[in-house]
Amino acid sequence: MSSDSTVPLESKADIVIRAEGLGKAYAIFKRPQDRLKQMLVRGRRKYYDEYWALRGVDLEVRRGETVGLIGRNGSGKSTFLQLLCGTLTPTCGQIVVDGRIAALLELGAGFNPEFTGRENVHLAASVLGLSNEQIDERYDSIADFAGIGDFIDQPVKLYSSGMYARLAFAVAAHVDADIMIVDEILAVGDAAFTQKCMRFIHRFKERGTLFFVSHDTGQVVNLCDRVVWLDNGTVRAVGPAKDVCHDYLAALYSGQDNAGSFRIGGSRQALPTAKMDEPVEDARTELLKSSQHRNVIELFDFSDTSPWFGERGASITNVSILDAEERGLTVLEGGEVVVLKVTCRAEREIFRPIVGFYIKDRLGQNLFGDNTFLSYQLSPITVAAGRDFAARFRFQMPYLPSGDFSVTVALAEGTQNDHTQHHWIDDALFFKVHASHVVRGLVGMPMLAITIDPEAD
């Protein structure tokens, strides 16, 4: 088996990572003595079986891209990242990198457990390419970012997993990397640390190339331009984050359910565009007509061709947003009470149906949602085969920023933790917010009161 070492890029200056026919195989020996025999025969005979952790990977990543890496456990993600970092040698093919890499592959990888945090900062930063002078200049900033206080002078073998993560991320954030790899490190640590890391990642995206690995597809869709889906050591799909994550989730559900009856369908559509020559008019109130910040929401029709997956033992036949009296709407405003109605049909008898929804922004981030499980947990219902039924969610529509939004709906059977997914539809319904006073945050909540009171004498 041949191996090609990492070489500098010589063309296509905007490409910082290129993998060509990349593969990694491991020798699996059935008996200890077979390993000794293999050393003696010097390749003339094989006393082992080959296990290919990664095979036939072709990929190009351009400067400034944020690429997500998803896949089940054992799909080859860690092997690919180690090949990318140069800590593993490929069995075949090559991976070509242009730039300094800062990798957060494992908690405390490269740390000496007997060294203090301070000593490990110098060790890890020097491995990542900083000189002693640069480390001294940045040490205070690194320690401040880590935020572990006096533990910085204690052996890291005494650290919790969260403290390991803090120190490792703090070092990686200060080495002026061109390429950063983040592998599930945000799964540990408290909320404040996670938010600090996410703020850094968003700033880093403006100047560098990011490889982001997570099982949280919502986070992947939010951060990444493209996604690489690895499955059994090969690339199953590469494409827009939202599309690939949808297909990945569908595959996960098909593995949990009866794979023989699980299906995937629908087609991807562009966001519908409003008819700009027909201005949207609010039919219910005159009070806000003079305001340029009216939170006017234009509704589009249910799309029965949107991407879907499930067993289809029951199907979603319609999704609509109605007013408080359940009358049809074409336009509404933030702050109004609405009813989201999901109409379904049971193709066979359904015990414990669960209907749920998410409201998502144009990046695919889940803004809010709910399902019917809790309401019927103590008094489950059964729907007979051939019967229609509907779930209704009555809520006050929050104020939303301007832009495009969608409603994802799902119909399952069972419990929150153990259920069969019958029909999941991404982007079943679109709506557009034409104007808004919300300029910060994902949503704006109606306020009961906002006052400014003079100070008491």
C-alpha positions as CSV (number, residue, x, y, z in Angstrom):
1,M,0.0,0.0,0.0
2,S,1.4,3.4,-1.0
3,S,1.4,6.6,0.8
4,D,1.7,10.2,-0.4
5,S,2.9,12.9,2.0
6,T,1.3,16.3,2.3
7,V,2.7,18.8,-0.3
8,P,2.3,22.5,-0.8
9,L,-0.4,23.8,-3.1
10,E,0.9,24.9,-6.4
11,S,-2.2,26.0,-8.2
12,K,-5.7,27.3,-7.5
13,A,-4.5,29.7,-4.7
14,D,-8.1,30.1,-3.3
15,I,-8.2,26.3,-2.5
16,V,-6.7,25.7,1.0
17,I,-7.6,22.0,1.4
18,R,-7.6,19.4,-1.4
19,A,-8.2,15.7,-0.9
20,E,-7.7,13.3,-3.8
21,G,-8.5,9.6,-3.6
22,L,-7.8,9.8,0.2
23,G,-7.9,6.6,2.1
24,K,-6.8,5.1,5.4
25,A,-6.6,1.4,6.1
26,Y,-5.7,-0.5,9.2
27,A,-4.3,-4.0,9.5
28,I,-6.4,-6.2,11.7
29,F,-4.6,-9.3,13.0
30,K,-6.6,-12.2,14.3
31,R,-3.8,-13.6,16.5
32,P,-0.8,-11.9,18.1
33,Q,1.6,-14.2,16.4
34,D,0.3,-13.1,13.0
35,R,1.8,-9.6,13.6
36,L,5.2,-11.2,14.1
37,K,4.8,-13.3,10.9
38,Q,3.9,-10.2,8.9
39,M,7.1,-8.5,10.1
40,L,9.2,-11.4,9.0
41,V,7.7,-12.0,5.5
42,R,8.1,-8.2,4.6
43,G,5.0,-7.9,2.6
44,R,5.3,-11.1,0.5
45,R,2.2,-12.5,2.2
46,K,-0.7,-11.0,4.2
47,Y,-1.5,-12.3,7.6
48,Y,-4.0,-9.6,8.3
49,D,-7.4,-8.3,7.1
50,E,-7.7,-4.7,5.9
51,Y,-10.2,-2.4,7.6
52,W,-10.7,0.8,5.6
53,A,-11.7,3.6,7.9
54,L,-11.8,6.0,5.0
55,R,-11.7,5.4,1.3
56,G,-11.9,7.4,-2.0
57,V,-12.4,10.8,-0.5
58,D,-12.2,13.7,-3.0
59,L,-12.8,17.2,-1.6
60,E,-11.9,20.8,-2.2
61,V,-12.3,23.6,0.3
62,R,-11.9,27.2,-0.6
63,R,-10.4,29.9,1.5
64,G,-12.9,31.5,3.8
65,E,-15.5,28.6,3.6
66,T,-17.1,27.1,6.6
67,V,-17.6,23.4,6.0
68,G,-19.5,21.0,8.3
69,L,-18.6,17.4,8.7
70,I,-21.4,15.1,9.8
71,G,-21.9,11.3,10.0
72,R,-22.7,8.6,12.5
73,N,-20.2,7.3,15.0
74,G,-17.6,5.2,13.1
75,S,-18.3,6.9,9.8
76,G,-14.7,8.1,9.4
77,K,-14.9,11.7,10.7
78,S,-12.1,11.5,13.2
79,T,-9.9,9.6,10.7
80,F,-10.4,12.3,8.1
81,L,-9.6,15.1,10.6
82,Q,-6.5,13.4,11.8
83,L,-5.3,13.0,8.2
84,L,-6.1,16.7,7.6
85,C,-4.0,17.6,10.6
86,G,-1.1,15.4,9.6
87,T,-1.3,13.2,12.7
88,L,-2.1,10.2,10.5
89,T,-0.5,9.1,7.2
90,P,-2.8,8.2,4.4
91,T,-2.7,4.7,3.0
92,C,-3.5,6.0,-0.5
93,G,-4.2,9.3,-2.1
94,Q,-3.1,12.6,-0.7
95,I,-4.4,15.5,1.3
96,V,-3.0,19.0,0.5
97,V,-3.2,21.9,2.9
98,D,-2.2,25.5,2.5
99,G,-2.0,27.3,5.9
100,R,-1.6,26.9,9.6
101,I,-4.2,24.6,11.2
102,A,-5.5,24.9,14.8
103,A,-7.3,21.7,15.7
104,L,-9.6,21.0,18.6
105,L,-10.0,17.2,18.0
106,E,-10.1,15.8,21.5
107,L,-10.2,17.4,25.0
108,G,-6.7,18.3,26.0
109,A,-5.1,16.6,23.0
110,G,-1.4,17.4,23.3
111,F,-1.6,18.3,27.0
112,N,0.7,16.7,29.5
113,P,-1.5,15.7,32.4
114,E,1.4,16.3,34.9
115,F,2.1,19.8,33.6
116,T,0.2,22.8,34.9
117,G,-2.2,24.7,32.8
118,R,0.4,27.5,32.3
119,E,3.0,25.0,31.2
120,N,0.6,23.3,28.8
121,V,-0.3,26.7,27.3
122,H,3.4,27.1,26.3
123,L,3.6,23.5,25.1
124,A,0.4,23.5,23.0
125,A,1.0,27.0,21.5
126,S,4.6,26.1,20.5
127,V,3.3,22.9,18.8
128,L,0.9,25.1,16.9
129,G,3.7,27.3,15.7
130,L,4.0,30.3,18.1
131,S,7.5,31.4,19.3
132,N,8.3,31.8,22.9
133,E,8.0,35.6,22.6
134,Q,4.6,35.4,20.9
135,I,3.3,33.0,23.7
136,D,4.5,35.4,26.4
137,E,2.8,38.3,24.7
138,R,-0.5,36.4,24.4
139,Y,-0.4,34.5,27.6
140,D,-2.6,36.9,29.6
141,S,-5.2,37.0,26.9
142,I,-5.2,33.2,26.7
143,A,-5.6,32.8,30.5
144,D,-8.4,35.4,30.5
145,F,-10.2,33.6,27.6
146,A,-10.0,30.3,29.4
147,G,-11.3,31.8,32.6
148,I,-10.2,29.0,35.0
149,G,-8.7,31.2,37.6
150,D,-6.1,29.8,39.9
151,F,-6.4,26.4,38.3
152,I,-4.1,27.7,35.6
153,D,-1.2,26.8,37.9
154,Q,-2.5,23.4,38.8
155,P,-1.7,20.1,37.0
156,V,-4.3,19.6,34.2
157,K,-4.9,16.0,35.5
158,L,-7.0,17.8,38.2
159,Y,-9.2,19.6,35.6
160,S,-12.8,18.8,34.7
161,S,-13.7,18.2,31.1
162,G,-15.1,21.7,30.9
163,M,-11.8,23.2,32.1
164,Y,-9.9,21.1,29.6
165,A,-12.1,22.5,26.9
166,R,-11.7,26.1,28.0
167,L,-7.9,25.9,28.0
168,A,-7.7,24.0,24.7
169,F,-10.0,26.5,23.0
170,A,-8.3,29.5,24.5
171,V,-4.9,28.3,23.1
172,A,-6.4,27.6,19.6
173,A,-8.1,31.0,19.5
174,H,-4.8,32.8,19.9
175,V,-2.5,31.1,17.4
176,D,-3.5,33.1,14.2
177,A,-4.6,30.0,12.4
178,D,-5.7,30.0,8.8
179,I,-7.8,26.9,9.2
180,M,-9.6,25.9,12.4
181,I,-11.1,22.5,13.2
182,V,-13.7,22.2,15.9
183,D,-14.8,18.7,16.7
184,E,-17.6,18.4,19.3
185,I,-15.7,20.5,21.8
186,L,-18.7,22.8,22.3
187,A,-20.6,19.8,23.7
188,V,-18.9,20.3,27.1
189,G,-18.6,23.4,29.3
190,D,-21.2,25.8,30.6
191,A,-23.5,28.1,28.6
192,A,-21.3,31.2,29.1
193,F,-18.2,29.4,27.7
194,T,-20.1,28.0,24.7
195,Q,-21.4,31.4,23.9
196,K,-17.9,32.9,24.1
197,C,-16.6,30.2,21.8
198,M,-19.5,30.8,19.3
199,R,-18.7,34.5,19.3
200,F,-15.1,33.7,18.5
201,I,-16.1,31.2,15.7
202,H,-18.3,33.8,14.1
203,R,-15.4,36.3,14.1
204,F,-13.0,33.7,12.8
205,K,-15.4,33.0,9.9
206,E,-14.7,36.5,8.6
207,R,-11.0,35.8,8.0
208,G,-10.4,32.0,8.0
209,T,-11.5,28.6,6.9
210,L,-13.5,26.6,9.4
211,F,-14.1,22.8,9.7
212,F,-17.0,22.2,12.1
213,V,-17.9,18.8,13.4
214,S,-21.1,18.3,15.3
215,H,-24.1,15.9,15.8
216,D,-26.3,19.0,16.2
217,T,-27.5,19.6,12.7
218,G,-29.2,22.8,13.7
219,Q,-25.8,24.2,14.8
220,V,-24.3,22.9,11.5
221,V,-26.9,24.6,9.4
222,N,-26.5,27.8,11.3
223,L,-22.7,28.0,10.9
224,C,-21.8,26.2,7.7
225,D,-21.9,27.0,4.0
226,R,-21.5,23.4,2.9
227,V,-21.6,20.1,4.6
228,V,-19.7,16.8,3.9
229,W,-21.6,13.7,5.0
230,L,-19.4,10.7,5.7
231,D,-21.0,7.2,5.8
232,N,-19.0,4.0,6.3
233,G,-15.8,5.7,5.4
234,T,-16.9,7.2,2.1
235,V,-18.4,10.6,1.1
236,R,-22.2,10.1,0.8
237,A,-23.0,13.7,0.0
238,V,-21.5,17.1,-0.3
239,G,-23.7,20.2,-0.8
240,P,-25.6,23.0,0.8
241,A,-25.9,22.6,4.6
242,K,-29.6,22.6,4.8
243,D,-30.1,20.0,2.1
244,V,-27.5,17.6,3.3
245,C,-28.6,17.8,6.9
246,H,-32.1,17.0,5.9
247,D,-31.0,13.9,4.0
248,Y,-28.8,12.9,7.0
249,L,-31.7,13.2,9.4
250,A,-33.8,11.1,7.1
251,A,-31.2,8.4,7.1
252,L,-30.9,8.4,10.8
253,Y,-34.7,8.0,11.2
254,S,-34.7,5.2,8.6
255,G,-32.1,3.4,10.6
256,Q,-34.3,3.6,13.8
257,D,-37.5,2.6,12.0
258,N,-38.4,-0.2,9.6
259,A,-36.0,0.5,6.8
260,G,-38.1,-1.6,4.4
261,S,-41.0,0.8,4.6
262,F,-39.1,4.1,5.2
263,R,-39.2,6.4,2.2
264,I,-37.9,9.8,1.2
265,G,-39.5,12.1,-1.3
266,G,-40.3,15.7,-2.3
267,S,-38.2,18.2,-4.2
268,R,-36.2,21.2,-3.2
269,Q,-37.8,24.6,-4.1
270,A,-36.6,28.1,-4.0
271,L,-38.2,30.5,-1.6
272,P,-41.4,31.9,-3.1
273,T,-41.2,35.5,-4.1
274,A,-43.8,38.1,-3.3
275,K,-45.6,39.9,-6.1
276,M,-43.9,43.3,-5.7
277,D,-46.4,45.0,-8.0
278,E,-49.2,44.1,-5.5
279,P,-48.4,45.7,-2.2
280,V,-49.3,43.7,0.9
281,E,-52.2,45.3,2.8
282,D,-53.1,44.7,6.4
283,A,-56.9,44.0,6.5
284,R,-57.3,44.1,10.3
285,T,-56.0,47.3,11.8
286,E,-55.6,50.9,10.8
287,L,-53.5,51.9,13.8
288,L,-50.1,50.8,12.4
289,K,-50.5,51.8,8.8
290,S,-48.5,55.0,9.3
291,S,-45.6,53.1,10.8
292,Q,-42.7,51.9,8.7
293,H,-42.0,49.1,11.2
294,R,-45.4,47.3,10.8
295,N,-44.5,43.6,11.3
296,V,-46.5,42.5,8.2
297,I,-46.3,38.7,7.5
298,E,-47.3,37.4,4.1
299,L,-48.4,33.7,4.0
300,F,-47.9,31.3,1.2
301,D,-49.7,28.1,0.5
302,F,-48.8,24.6,1.9
303,S,-46.4,22.9,-0.4
304,D,-47.0,19.1,-0.9
305,T,-43.8,18.7,-2.9
306,S,-41.4,19.8,-0.2
307,P,-38.7,17.4,1.0
308,W,-40.1,14.7,3.3
309,F,-39.3,11.4,4.9
310,G,-41.0,8.8,6.9
311,E,-42.9,5.5,6.9
312,R,-46.2,7.1,5.7
313,G,-48.3,5.0,8.0
314,A,-50.0,8.4,8.4
315,S,-49.6,11.5,6.3
316,I,-49.8,15.2,6.7
317,T,-52.2,16.5,4.1
318,N,-52.3,20.3,4.8
319,V,-50.7,23.0,6.9
320,S,-52.2,26.4,7.4
321,I,-51.9,29.4,9.7
322,L,-55.4,30.8,10.7
323,D,-56.6,33.7,12.8
324,A,-57.9,33.3,16.3
325,E,-61.3,32.2,14.9
326,E,-59.7,29.8,12.6
327,R,-60.4,31.7,9.5
328,G,-58.0,31.6,6.6
329,L,-55.3,34.3,6.3
330,T,-53.1,35.6,3.5
331,V,-51.4,38.2,5.7
332,L,-51.1,38.9,9.5
333,E,-49.0,40.9,11.9
334,G,-46.6,40.0,14.7
335,G,-48.3,40.0,18.0
336,E,-51.5,38.5,16.8
337,V,-53.0,35.3,18.2
338,V,-53.0,32.6,15.4
339,V,-53.7,28.9,15.0
340,L,-51.3,26.7,13.2
341,K,-53.4,23.8,11.9
342,V,-51.8,20.5,10.8
343,T,-54.2,18.2,9.0
344,C,-53.4,14.5,8.8
345,R,-54.7,11.2,7.6
346,A,-54.1,7.8,9.1
347,E,-53.3,5.2,6.5
348,R,-53.4,2.5,9.2
349,E,-54.3,2.6,12.9
350,I,-52.1,5.0,14.8
351,F,-51.7,4.7,18.5
352,R,-50.3,7.8,20.4
353,P,-49.9,10.2,17.4
354,I,-47.5,13.1,18.0
355,V,-47.8,16.1,15.7
356,G,-45.2,18.9,16.0
357,F,-43.8,21.9,14.2
358,Y,-40.7,24.2,14.1
359,I,-40.6,27.8,12.8
360,K,-37.3,28.3,11.1
361,D,-35.5,31.3,9.6
362,R,-33.8,31.4,6.2
363,L,-30.6,29.8,7.6
364,G,-32.6,26.8,8.9
365,Q,-32.3,27.8,12.6
366,N,-35.1,26.6,14.8
367,L,-36.7,29.7,16.3
368,F,-39.5,28.0,18.2
369,G,-41.9,25.1,18.1
370,D,-43.8,22.5,20.0
371,N,-45.7,19.2,19.7
372,T,-48.8,17.4,21.1
373,F,-47.1,14.8,23.2
374,L,-47.3,16.4,26.6
375,S,-51.0,17.3,26.3
376,Y,-51.9,13.7,25.6
377,Q,-49.2,11.9,27.6
378,L,-51.7,10.7,30.3
379,S,-54.6,10.1,28.0
380,P,-53.3,8.8,24.7
381,I,-55.6,8.6,21.7
382,T,-55.8,6.2,18.8
383,V,-56.8,7.1,15.3
384,A,-58.5,4.4,13.2
385,A,-57.2,3.6,9.7
386,G,-58.7,5.8,7.0
387,R,-59.6,8.6,9.5
388,D,-58.6,12.3,9.1
389,F,-57.5,14.2,12.2
390,A,-56.0,17.6,12.9
391,A,-53.6,19.2,15.4
392,R,-54.0,22.8,16.4
393,F,-51.4,25.1,18.0
394,R,-52.8,28.4,19.3
395,F,-50.1,31.0,20.2
396,Q,-49.3,34.6,19.9
397,M,-47.0,35.1,16.9
398,P,-43.8,36.8,18.1
399,Y,-42.4,39.8,16.2
400,L,-40.0,38.6,13.6
401,P,-37.1,40.3,11.8
402,S,-37.6,41.0,8.1
403,G,-36.9,38.1,5.8
404,D,-38.1,34.6,4.8
405,F,-39.3,32.0,7.2
406,S,-40.7,28.4,7.0
407,V,-42.7,25.9,9.0
408,T,-41.4,22.4,9.3
409,V,-44.0,19.8,10.5
410,A,-43.8,16.2,11.6
411,L,-46.2,13.4,12.4
412,A,-44.9,10.5,14.5
413,E,-46.3,7.7,16.7
414,G,-45.1,6.7,20.2
415,T,-43.4,8.8,22.8
416,Q,-40.8,11.6,22.8
417,N,-37.9,9.2,23.2
418,D,-39.2,6.1,21.3
419,H,-41.3,6.8,18.3
420,T,-41.8,5.9,14.6
421,Q,-41.5,8.9,12.2
422,H,-44.4,8.7,9.7
423,H,-44.2,12.0,7.9
424,W,-41.6,14.8,8.3
425,I,-41.9,17.7,5.9
426,D,-39.2,20.4,5.7
427,D,-40.4,23.8,4.6
428,A,-44.0,22.8,4.4
429,L,-45.2,26.4,4.5
430,F,-43.3,29.6,3.8
431,F,-44.0,33.1,5.0
432,K,-42.3,36.5,4.4
433,V,-41.9,39.3,6.9
434,H,-41.8,42.6,4.9
435,A,-40.9,45.0,7.7
436,S,-40.0,44.9,11.4
437,H,-38.8,46.9,14.4
438,V,-36.7,43.8,15.4
439,V,-33.0,44.6,14.6
440,R,-31.3,42.4,17.3
441,G,-32.0,38.8,18.2
442,L,-33.9,36.1,16.4
443,V,-37.4,37.1,17.6
444,G,-39.1,40.0,19.5
445,M,-41.6,39.2,22.1
446,P,-44.7,41.4,22.7
447,M,-44.1,43.6,25.8
448,L,-46.8,43.9,28.5
449,A,-45.4,47.3,29.4
450,I,-42.3,49.5,28.7
451,T,-41.9,52.5,30.9
452,I,-39.3,55.1,32.0
453,D,-40.0,56.4,35.5
454,P,-38.3,59.5,37.0
455,E,-36.2,58.9,40.0
456,A,-37.9,59.3,43.3
457,D,-36.9,62.3,45.3
